[in-house]
Amino acid sequence: MEPRLLTHYKQVARPALKEQFGFANPHQIPRVVKVAVNVGIGEGSRDRKLIQSVAAELAMITGQKAVVTKARKSISNFRLREGMPVGASVTLRRHGMWEFLDRFVTVAVPRIRDFRGMNTRSFDGRGNYTLGVKEQIIFPEVDYDRVARIHGMDVSVVTSTNKDAEAYALLRQLGFPFRGEVPVLVGAAA
């Protein structure tokens, strides 16, 4: 069964983007390529159970097994050696990506405390969008009573376009609630 957001993308967003930007070739229409979810835990090098609980929560949230990330180099001030665990990450593609984005936009984002919209300045200049979430408990999959420690995470949405204006229009069509007016973005058609 096809994810709901993918159906919306095919039936509503693609035609709207084609009309808005005047694409002649259907391969020019921007699409979401992957979603990367990353959690960094500085104390993970000293507490292995914390890393395992973070990886388990991330697996519940995304529906895919999390990979434990390790330090690339040693930093003595942080008591960190090369190879010590410092976080967990998941890269989602295809149907899992669409299911996660649907739950993220419709369920998790409205549960953010004091939410006033997503920042439009979080585009990287190459058509990708990264958002920091302060608490993992905004996801309904996480049982608050079993949480070892509240932590944040980064959600990066990678698109097929290299222009922020096209990526903004794509994410807007997918239901991302951006704050304020339409921004002046790098790569916008004049």
Secondary structure, DSSP 8 states (H G I E B T S, - for coil): ---HHHHHIIIIIHHHHHHHHT-SSGGGS--EEEEEEEEE-GGGGT-HHHHHHHHHHHHHHHSS--EEEE-SS-BGGGTB-TT-EEEEEEEE-HHHHHHHHHHIIIIIGGGSTT---B-GGGB-SSS-EEEEES-GGGSTTS-GGG-SS---EEEEEEES-S-HHHHHHHHHHTT--B-SS----TT---
